Amino acid sequence: MTVKLLFILSALALTLSPQKAAADAALIILDQRLLPFELGPGHPANSPTRPGNAPHAAWNSGANTANGTSVWQNRPTNPANENRLILTAHGDVLGYYAPNAGGVLNLFDVNGRRVAYRPARGTKSLFSTSGQWCGTVDNPRGGGMVLAMTPECARLFAGHGG
């Protein structure tokens, strides 16, 4: 089942336009019940209660300036973020992503509000800024990135949800 899911994620990444495939991220909605155990929140490495995944861990914390929009790297006006867009299957822009110096992958909405992150080590899981498990991320061989998120977390990009 893992191979099948990764194949689907890779195929979705290739649906992005050729000039965008190398950097932009496709966001798909996932049904958490269909994920293999090793990608879901029940796996110890992906658990929201794992110290390295917690929103208060030093590198994950919203209080860490490396995760805020006061840093040029994370601002929506930074031209580099135009090449790191988070897109729907229809090509709509939901936001952008930016890695911090510690290796955390931050996800921002179009206004620069941080909505989720992937810790630097030990997991491919995504977490909301409140620590809720949100989904998983994959970097297919063809380039780009695919974010598979729960409906609740995907709504965070529109300012809805918790």
N, C-alpha and C positions, 0 to 999 in steps of 0.2 A: 504494500500500500504506500510506503514511503516513496518508492521509485515512481509510482503513478502520480502522486501529488507533486513531486519535484518536476516531472515531465509537464504537468499542467501549468505549474508556475513558470517554467521555462518558456512554454508556448505563449503564455500571456505576455511575457516580457518582450517577445519578438513581435507582438502586434503593435508595439509602439513604432512611430515613424522612424526610419533608418537614422536620421540625424540626431534623434533623441535617445535611441536605444542604449547608447554607451553610458549615459549618466542619469537619465530620469528614472523614476520608480513608478511602476504600475501598482495601484491599490485594488485588491480584490477583497470581496466580503467572504468570510469563511464560516462554515458551520463547524464549530469547535468539536462537535460529536463525531465528525468524520476524520479528524486528524489522527494520525498514528500517535501512540503513547509518547514516543520520543520527541515529538514536536509540541505537545500540549502542556498545559499548566500542571498536570498531575506528575509529570516527570520531575524529580528533585532538582535538576539543573534549571528548570523553567519555572519553578515555584515562586510566587510573589513573596513568600516568607523567607526565601534564601537571602542571607545578608547581602550578597553582592548584587542582588536584583532590586533591593529596597529603594524607594525614592529618597530616603534619607542617607543612603551610602554616599560617601564623599564625592565621587565623580558623577553620580546620578542626580544629586541634589539640585533642586531649583535654586538653592542659595549659592551654589557654586557659580561664580560669574562666567565660567566657560560655557554654561548652559543658557545664559540669558541673552536677550536681544540687545543688551548694551554693548556686547562684543561685536565688532564689525563682521566677523565671520558668520554670525547668526542673524544678521539684520536682513529683512526682506529687500532692502535697497542695495545689498551687496550683489554686484553683477554675477559673481560665481554661483549664487543660488538660483539664477535663471537656468542653470544647467543641471540642477538637482531638484527638479520639480516632482511632486507627487501627483499622479494623474489617475483619473478614473478610466474605465474601459472606453468611454466615449471621448476621451481626450480633455476632459474638464480638469482644471488645475485646482487641487485641494489645498496645496501648501508646498513645502520644500523640506529637505533634510540637510543637516550639517553635522559632521563629526566634530567632537571636541578633542583637545590635545591628549586626553586620557583614553581615547578610543570609543567613547560613548557616542552612539548615533542619535542625534536629537531630531525630532519631527516637529515642524512648526506649521501653523495654519498660514493663510496668505497674508495675514496682518502681523505675523511675527510672534504669535502666542505659542509657546511650547505646549504641545498636547501629549507627546509620548516620547519614549526613549528606548533604545536597546543598550543594555549594559555592555561594557567593554569586553568582558571575558565570561566564558562559561555557558553562554546561552545564545540562541538565535531568537529568543522571545522578545516581544515588544511589551512595554508597560506604560500605562497612563501615568501622568505626573502624580496621581494619587496612589499609585502602586497597583492598580488593577491590571491583571494579565490581559493583553490586548490582541495578541496574535504572534505571528512569526515573520521573519524576513529571510529572503534567499537571494543570492547573487548567481543567476544562471550563467552557464558557460558562454552564451552569446553576448554577455554584457548587460548592463543595466541592473536593476534591482526590482524585486517583487515584494510588496508588503501584503500579507494576508492578514486581515484584521476582522475582529468581531464587529457586528453591526453597531453595537454600543460605542465602541472605540472609534469607528469610522465617523460616527456622528460628531465626535469631538472637534473635527476639522470645521464643522459648521457652527460650533459654539453650543451644541446640544449634547446632552448626556452628562455623565459624572465621572 
